[in-house]
């Protein structure tokens, strides 16, 4: 009874009257206990603070935005290229390299039921699942360098069980099971525009995945960060599950990062044009930053250098490399949250399930690239879009299975000649 009263007082403090009315009038004792237990692990103060700031757009002082230097892969002198590559190869061959795939999303936007990594495409080399393409890249690197690279997969509460079940069923596409580890990204409650937290059909708070920026804390909380360190892993590549041309084992990127004495690095591709709706690398307040197209002032979006190239034209393709020290540092940092306005079905005070057709709730996410700002510098390696960037984001149009498969098939054809 005391626990119940404490829960009600806590909810009153944050004006969660809908939940209070539901608990007092519509919940069984068992349902009350389950909700109380869940609320013990939810930071209501944080959620309400996020709600209060949901409509605020962070102001960016354009005078503090600067161009960030990069290395263009195609312009690298051969001798330098060989040096960087050898440095990276030594890291990989000495079992100091690991790969993390961020795979917490569902394939909903593609019309696919299930984790995004279980989506299948039909390529010139036959039908392949997205996870299968990643395994093929890993296996190719393993054969080339005589190792078995540890593979870590970040799932979400929504798709973790399905992901493991799928990979088990497919025997990890031939990858050594002991070298594959899973961890879940964090989650934050969704909150309606009226300030009441969303209650789901199961009469519990609806918690949504809190973005790929939770990778740092989640990796530490799972114990896998410490495991990596104890196994001597020093460099960790992090990429998404949906870029079918992602080069997840690249000794050149590793070599450049080490040579430039940085703890983090990323790959970029050239922006198609000034109006392409993508995030680009820059420096803000003297530290690395990915700035969204909505945040970059128009005059800066079209600004060019002496060679006629866009000053802010290095597109973030979610292809990142971290030293273990960087991950340790970021695991203890508090990253900012970004707000998305989403549709969310919910239980009303009479415990009727309401299905909505318009956005009605806020979802809060942190982004992996916000961690870059905790470092003075990072290495950027510009690569060719047609060689390393074929994302599958939408069911049709740009960044769809159709466009990605075309890029993938063209890449295979070029490299088989």
N, C-alpha and C positions, 0 to 999 in steps of 0.2 A: 504493500500500500504506500509506503514511504517513497519507494522508487517511482511509483505512478504519479504521486503528488509532485515530486521533484521534476518529472518530465513535463507535467502540465504547467508548472511555474516557468520552466525554461521556454516553453512554447509561448506563454503569455508575454514574456519579456521581449520576444521578437515578433509579436502580433500575429501569430500563426493560429488565428481563430478558427479557420476551416478545419484544421487537423484536430483542434481541441473538441469542436462540436461533433466530429465524426467519431472520435475516440469515446467520448462520454455517452453518445446516443446510439451509435451504430456498430461498435466493435465488440466482439466476444473477448473474454479474458485472454484467450490464447492469442488473438489478433493484437490486443493491446501489448502483450508481452513481447511479441515479435517486433512491433513498431518501436517500443521503448528501447529494445536492444539495438536496433538500427540507429536510432537517434543518439545513442551514447557515442557512436563513432562518427557523427556528423558535426562539423564545426558550423553551427548556426550563425554565429557572429560573422564568420567569413562570408557565408552565403548571402546574408542580408546586406553586408557591405558591398558585395559584388552587384547585387540587385540595385542598390542606390546609385551605383556608378555605371549602370548598364547603358544608359543613353549618352554618357559623356564620351566625346571623341578626344583622345589624347592630342594635345597641341604639340606640333613639332616645329621647332624654330629652324626655318630653312637656312639660316646663316650658319647653323651648326652641322649641316650636311656637307660631306666631302666625298670626292671620288676615292675609290679604294683600288689599290694596285693589284694587278693580276699577272699571271704567267700564261701566255698563249701557247698551247701545246704544239700547234703546227709551226710556230716560229722558233721553237727551241733549237739551238745549235746541236748537232748530232753528239758531240762530245759531252755536252751538259746533259742531254737526254739519257745517254748511257750511264752517266754518273748517278743521276737520280734513280734510274731504274735498278741499278745494282744495289744501292742503299736499301731500296724497298724489298728487293728479292732476298737480301740477307735477313731482314725482319721476318718475312714470311717463312723462309726455310728454317729459321731458328724457333719456330712455333710461338712467335710473339704477336701474331695477328689473329683477329677474330672478326666475325660479321654479325651485325644485328639487323634483322628485318622488322620494320614496323608494320604490323599486320592486324591492327585492332579494329579495322573497319568492316562493314558489311557491304555486299554487292548490290544494295538496294537501288542505287542510281543507274545501275546497269541492267536492272530488271532481273537480277540474280538473287536467289534465296540462298543465303549462307555467307560465310566469310569471303571477303574479296579475293583472298589468295586461292580459293577453290573455284574461281571463275576460269572457264576453259575458252581458249581461242584456237582457231584453225590457221596454222601457219604453213609456209612452204615445206616445212619439215614435219608436218603432221599436226594433230591436235595436241595441245599442251595446256596444262593448268599453270596459273601464275606461279604457284609454289614450285612446280616442276621446272620452270625456266630458271629459277634461282638455284635450284639444286644442280642443274646442268652447268651453270656458271661456276659453282663451288667445286664440282667434280673435275671440271677442266683445269682449274687452278691447282687442285690437289695432285693431279697427275703431272702437271708441269713442274711443280716445286717439291714433290715428294713428301707431302704432309697431309694431315686431315684437319682442315680449318674448323674450329668450333663455331657452331651456328646457333645464335640466340634469336628467339622470335618473341616480339612483344605483341601480345593479344589484348583483348579487353574482356570485361566481365560477360559481355554479350556473346562473344564468339570463341572464347577460350576452349570450352569442351568440344565444340564442333571442329575447331582447328586441329586439336590433338587427335580426335577420332578420325578425321579425314587423312591426316598424315600416317597414322597407324594403319589404317585400311589400305593405303597405297605404299606401305612399307618404306615410307620416307623417300620414295622414288630412288631407292638404292643407297641413300646416305646412311652413314653409321649412326644408329639411333642414340648411342651414348654421347655423341658429339652434338646433339640437338637439345637445347634447354628452352623452357618457356617462362615468361613472366608477364603479369598483367599490368596494364597502364592504370592510372588512378581514375577516380570518378568524383563528380560534384553534382549535388542535387540541381534539378531544373526548377525554375521558379516562374510563376505566371506574372503577367503584367500588373496584376493587382497586388503583388507582393506575397501571395500565398504559394508555398512550396507545392509542386505537383505530386499528387498521390496517384499511383498506378493502379491497374486492375487488381493487383494482388494485395491491395490495401497498405502497401509500403511506399516510402518515399521513392520517387523516380530519380535514380542517379544515372547521369550520362557520362560517358568517357570524357576525361578532361583534357584531351588534346595530346599531341605527340611530345609536348614539352614536359610531360610527367615522366618521360623515359629515365631521367636522371635519378629522381627520388625512387621510382619503382624498381630500378635496377639495384639500387642500394638496399631497399627494404626486402627484396627477394633473396638477398644474400649472394646473388650472382656477381655483383661487382667485386666483392671480397674473393669470391672463387676465381674470377679472372686474374686478380692480382696474385693470388697464391699459386696459380699455374704459370705465372710468368708472362702473361699477355700484356703487351705494352700499347698496341695500336688497335683501335676498334673502328671498323667501318660501319656506318649507319645509313640505311636507305629504306625507301618505301617498297611495298609489295607490288605496286602497280606500274612501275616503269620497266617495260620488258626489254629495254636496251641498257639497263643499269649495269655499269661495270663495277662489280662489288669487290673485286680483287685487282687493284691497280698499283703495282710497285712504284710507278712514277709519281703518283700523288703522295704516297708515303715518303718517298725520297725527297721531294720538294719541301714537304712539311718539316722534315728533320733538318734538312740543309738550311732552311730559313729560320730554324730554331723556334718554331711555333708549336703549340699544343693542339691546335685545331686547324682544319682546312676544309674546303668545299670545292666542288666543281661548279662551273657555270657554263651557260651557252649564251650566245649573243642574242639580245632582244630582237625580235622580228622587225619591229618598228616602234616608234615612240609611244604608240597607243596600246601596245599589247598589254593585256590585263594580267601582269605577273609581278611577283616580288623581285626586287633587285638588290644586289649587294652595294653597300656604301659604308661610309664611316659617319657616325653621328656622335657628337661630343667627343670626337677623337678615338672612338672604339668601334669595332665592327658591328654592322647592323644589316638586317634585311628589311627594307622598307617596302610596304605594299604600294601598289599603283594608286590606290586611293589617297595615300599619304604624301606622295611625291608631288610637289608643286609643278604645275604644267610647264612653266618656263624651264624648270630643271629637267623635266622628262624629255624635252626636245633639244636640250643643250648638247653640243658636240665639241670634240677636242680638235686639235690641229690636223688630225688625220681624217676628220669628218665622221668619226665614230661617236655614238652616244656616250656621254660622260657617265651616265647611269644606265648602262646597258648589259650588266652581268646578271643574268637570270638565275635565281635559285632553283636548282632541279632536285633538291632533296638527296644530295649525294655528299655525305659528310664523313670526315675522319677525325677521330679523337684520340689523344693520348690518354692512358688510364688516369693520369694525374688530373686531367681536365674533367673527366667524368666524376672523379672523387670530389673535386671542388664544387661542381655544379649540383651534385646530389644534396648539398647543404644550402643551396641558394633558393631564394623565393622568387620565382619567375612571375611576371605579370600575367593576368588573365585577359583574354579577348572575348567579346560578347557576340554571340550569334542569335538571331531571332528565328525560332523554329516552331513547327507545328508539334503539339504534344497532346495526345488524348489523355484524359484524366478522370478521376472519380470526383463527383461533386459532393456537397455536404450530406446529401441523401444517399451516398454511395452508389449513385447511378453513373455508369460509364459513359462519358461524353466523347464522341468522336468529332474532331474539328477539321475544318477545311482550309483554315487560314492560320498563319503563325500566331501563337498566343503565349509563348513562353521563351525565357532566356536560357541559353546554354552557354556554359563558360569553359573556355579552352586556353591552355598555354601552348606556346609553339617552341619547338626544339631550337629554332634559330635565335630566340631571345636569350639563350645561354651564351651566344657569341659575345655579347656586350660585357661580359665579365672578364674579358681578355683584351689586352692592348692591341693585339694584332692577330691576324690569321692568314693562311695561305689560300689563294684562289687560283685554281687551274681552269683556264678556259678550254673547253673541248668542242667538237663539232656536234651540233644538235642531231644531225642525221646518224651519228655514231653512238650517241649515248642518251638520247632523250625521246622515248616513245611512251608517254603515260596513257593510262586508260582511266579516265575520270568520268566521262559522260557516255550515255547510251548511244548518242549520235552526234554528228558535227565534229568540232575540233576535240582533240584528246579523247577520241572514242576508240572502240575496238577496231573499227575500220581504218582509221588513220594510223593507229599504233601498229597494226599488222602489216600495213603497207611499208612503213619505215623498217620494221623488223625483217620483212622479206627482202627488201632492197639491201639491207645491211648484210644479210646472209649471202645474197647473190654476189655482192662486191667482194666479200672476204673468202668466197669459195673459188674465185677465179685464179 
